[in-house]
């Protein structure tokens, strides 16, 4: 026989501060994840719409002004352009002493994607802003005019020099590639925001080949690399990138070990049609 007995009393204990903090952190992470997913969906939809309506215009523009893009296969161009549009969507472009033009983000984004075409992580995530300056400019305490530089604030480029040096593709000077090279190492070794693990880990192998060449250049040796490469190792790296893309065949002939080390590091060879050595994600 079952009797009613006394009603059971529920005892509520206050939640510990540690548990409360964990729940708060968990909620924040969920909200962050949802927002990021929605942003990605929005960006994907926007990129799909741009490709449907403007792909031919973009293809014509990049074919005209970016020799690297022009040398790609049809499939490679599609992949390249999608990466460019993703890069543009992840940045804010600010224009200093000049009017914005639709072609500017596209061509600047193409310089970044050209460098990172073989890498899995190509957005240079740390840098949210790219500053486009009309002409050479001074920065800080120095009176020396700059074509571009990279700082914690963002990536700065002189538009006049950017367009002039892409127009003269083959002289080994390209401020777009140069500054994107600085941005890539900043992301991988200073901020770590958007780091590409394969690039990060392989850089030590590149340096094993590159450092002795840099030291010889500091001692006065000359080679295909611009003499500015002897300024410091960061500039050596950026000049290597300019030469790697603009004077690929001569670079490979004169400094074959360094060229091969760059191919391995960037997972691409500019002398081939498809460029990348192994297909990235």
N, C-alpha and C positions, 0 to 999 in steps of 0.2 A: 504494500500500500504506500502510495506516495503522498506525503503531506506537503502543505504549502511551505512550512518553515519560515525562516526570516529571509527577507529579500537580500540579495547579495549587494554589497556596496563596492562600487568602482573607485579605486584610489588613483588620482591623477598626481603624477610627480612632475615637477618642473623640468623642462628640457635643459640639459647642460649647455653651457656657453660654447663648448667645443662642437657639440652636435649642431647647435644653431648656426655656428659659423660654417660648418661643412655644408649644411643645407643651403645657406645663402650663396656660398661659392658655387655649389652645384646648380642653383637656379641661374646665376649669372652666366655660367658656362653654357647652359642649355639655350638661354636667350641669345648669347653671342653666336652659338652654332646656327640657330635658326635664322638670325639676321644675315650671317655670312652666306648661308645656303640661298636665301632669297635674293641677296645681291648677285650671287653667281648666276642664278636663273635669269634675273633681269638683264645682266650683262650678256648672257648667252643669247637671249631673245633679241637684244639690241644688235648684237654682232650678226646674227642670222638675217635680220632685216636689212642691215647695211650691205651684206653680201648679195642679197637678192636684188637690191636696187642700185648699188653703186660699185659692184665688183669690177665691171669693165672700166669705169673711170679710174678706180684705184690701180688697176693693173696697168693701164696706159701711163699713169703718172709715175709709178715705180719703175716701169720698164724704161722710161725716158731718163730718169734721174739716178737710178741705182743699178749700176752694172752687175752687181752680185745677184740681185733679184732677176734681172734680165737673163742671166745665164742658167737659171733653174729650169727644170722640166715643168710641164703644166701642173703635175701633181705637187711638185715642190713649191710652186708659186701659190697654190691654194693653201698649203700648210703655212707658208711664210706669212701670207696676208692675214690669216686667222690669228696668228701670233701677234702681228703688228696691231690689229684691232683690239686684242686683249690687253696689250701693253698700253695703248692709248687710253682705254677705259679705266686703267688702274692709276692714271696720273692726272695731275692738274697742271695745265700749261699757263704760265704767266708771261706776258709780253712787255718788254721794257723799251720805251721810246720807239715803238713801232705798232702797226696795226696787225692784228691776227689774220692769218690766211689759212684756209682749210688744209692746204698742202703741208703746212709746217709740222703738225703733230705726226702726220703720216710718214714723212721723210725722216724725222727724228726717231720715231718708233722703229723705222726700218733699220737705222744704224744700230740700235740696241739689239734687235732681233738677228741681224747679220752676225753680230759677235756671239750671241748665245744660241744660235740656230741648232747646235748639236747638244745642248744641255737640257735637262729636264726642268730646271727652275730658271726662268728667263725674264721674270717681271721686275727684277731689281727692287724687290718689295720695300726696302727701307726708304727709298726715295719716292715721296709722294708728289713732289713738285719739280717741274723742269722750267727753268727760266730762259727765255729766248730774248737775247739782247740784239739790238740792231747791228752793232758793229763791235770792234774791239773795245775793251773797257778796262778801267783800272780797278783794283781790288785790294782792300787792306791798306797797308802803309807803303807798298811798293808803287813806283811810278811806271813800272813796266806794263805795257798793254797786254791784256789777256785775250786769247781766242775762246777760252773756256776754262772751267775748273769745276771741281766737285768738293762740296763741303757738307756739313750736317744739315744745312738748310735745303740742299737740293743739287741738281745738276744744272750748270750754267753753260750756255753755248752762244757764241757770236753767229748770228744767222748769215751775215755776209761771208764769213770765213767758212761756215758749214757748207753753203751752196757752192762757193768757189772751189773748194777742195774736192767735193764730190764731182764737180764738172771736170776737174783735172785728175781723174782717177787713173793712177799709175805713177804718180810722183812720190808716193810713200808718205804723203802728209794728208791727214784726214782728222780734223778736230772732233767730228762726230764719233768715230771709232776710238779715238784717243781718250776722250772723256768717258765713254761707256766702259772702256777697259779699266779706268780708275774706279768707276762706280761698281764694277763687277768684283774687284778685289776688296773694296770697302764693304760690300754686302757680305762677302765670304769670310773676311778676317777681322773686321772691326765691329760691325753691327750684328752680324749673324742673322739678320732678319731677311729671310728669303734665300738662305744659303743653299748652294747646290753641293751635296755631300761628295759626289764624284769629283767635281772640280776642286773642291777644298782639299781633298785627300791627295789628288794627283799633282797639286801645285809643287809639292816638295820634290817630286821627280823632275818636273820642268826646271826647277831652280838648280838641281844638280847639274844640268846641262847649261843653263843660262848664266849662272853666277860667274863661272870662269871667263866667259866671253865678256860679261860686264866689267870684270876686273881688268881684263886686257884693254878694253876700250878706255877705262879710266887712266890706264898707263900710256895711252896714246895710239893704240892700234886702231886702224880704220877698217871698215867693212861696209856691207850694203846698208846697215842701219844708220840713220841720221845721227850726227854727232851729239845731238841733244840727249840721246840715250845714255851718255856717260854722266849726265847730271846727278842722278841717283837711281837706285834700283827700281823705284816706282815709275820713273820716267822711262827707264830701259824697257820695262814691261809694256808700257803704253805704246812706245815706238815700235816694239816688236809686233804688236797687233796691227798697227797701221801698215807696216811693211808686209806682214803675213798676208793681208788681204789685197793690197794694191800692187805689190811686186812679187807675187807668189812664186812664179817660176824662177826668177833670179835669186830669191831668198833660198829656195830649195837647192839651187845649184851651189851657192856660195856657203851657206850654213846648213847643210842637210840634217845634222843631228838636232839643231835647234828647231828647224822647221818641223821635223817629225815629232819632237817633244810638244810643240804647240798643237799639232794635229791631234795627238793623244789627249792633251789637256782639254781642248775645246770639242773633242769628238767630231771633228770635221776637217776636210781637206778642200780648200777653195778651188783647187785645180780639177776637181771632179764635178760632174753634173749634179748629182744628188747631194753633194757636200758632206753629209754626216757619215761617220764610219760605221756606227751602229744606230739603229733607229731609236731616238729618245721617246719618252712617254708622250 
